[in-house]
Amino acid sequence: MQPRDHHYAFGHIILPSMFLGNPERFLAAFQKDGEEFLEHIWLTIGKDLPKEKVLPSFGLGYDFQRTPDSTLAIIIMPPAKAMAEAMLIGCHLMKSARYFTLELGFREDESQRTVFCEWKAGGRHINFGDGPEAEIGKFSAAIREKISSPGTIN
């Protein structure tokens, strides 16, 4: 099954473009209106799709984490059903902005797995391989570990 257009556009095209293009503005709007902000983006994407490709936003949510030197906005996606659809998204801002996804994947035996990825400006996609369970705390920990890895630009 191919990724569904609505789900894919939200998590892999529109949000990374908005966040990486102006992370401070994105996080300010996100922190102020959270669910309404995400719902507005989801509905706007749906307006540009054929009716049969529009998905409900059921399950869309967020978690906002601040430390003295960084901000991490976790976006909980509507349930992923196809390979490469995001389950969770992490918008991290320290000295630079980084956009992470935890995507649905499948093993050769067709059992589910997660795939930990990062999206860069211009749509470049980096696949880090197997990811953590699709749980906010574990995904946040994976992001913070990746950010603090030697040789990583924050």
Secondary structure by P-SEA (a helix, b strand, c coil): ccccaaaaaaccccaaaaaaacaaaaaaaaaacaaaaaaaaaaaaaaacccccccccccccbbbbbcccbbbbbbbcccccccccccbbbbccccbbbbbbbbbbbccccbbbbbbbcccccbbbbbccccccccaaaaaaaaaaaaacccccc
